């Protein structure tokens, strides 16, 4: 109780003062101490979320913010702050990934998969599991896949679009996602997976029309 009270009190003071980064850092440190001791307790959900808010809004540490937000959602997917926490986690990770892409471009390096990609995939899977009927989910999955595709990172692109087709097979984005999956394998010269996905897409509602069926049949 004392650690919790101290963390909440220092967080509130930092919010009021608005001048001391040290106070925000100290509040974050106390939240981490609390979670190390009471990480599954009744107040852990609130503390995880508060920690995410500190990292996201005050300390400019988006990766840590995403980890804290996702920790809160895992503790209580239906909690009052969980949907917002997932949006913020995804936004934080997307900003990190965009910076990584830009750094690679500036250095003349070809983009490669990073730990951020794994975190983004986990975050999207958690979102899809926690809020399977969210009407915004297909757009989120498609957008994330398109980001990877545009940077020629085809494996994580296919993971996002595959999740879209699995969870929202009748989405307006499903047809384009399927086409881009096939194109991703073609660009990466992965012809075996073109056949595998050709068979899968034959069963997809978005490819039910005769012309689409006939074209897919030529791939298998």
Buried (B, 14 or more C-beta within 10 A) or exposed (E): EEBBEBBBEBBEBBBEEEEEEEBBBBBBEBBBBBBEEBEEEEBBBBBBBBBBBBBBEBBEBBBBBBBBBBBBBEBBBEBEBBBBBBBBBBBBBBBBBEEBBEEBEEEEEEBEEBEBBEBBBBBBBBBBEBBEEBEEBBBBBBEBBBBBBEBEBBBBBBBBBBBBBEBBBEBEBBBBBBBBBBBBBBEBEBEEBBEBBBEBBBEBEBBEEEEBEEBBEEBE
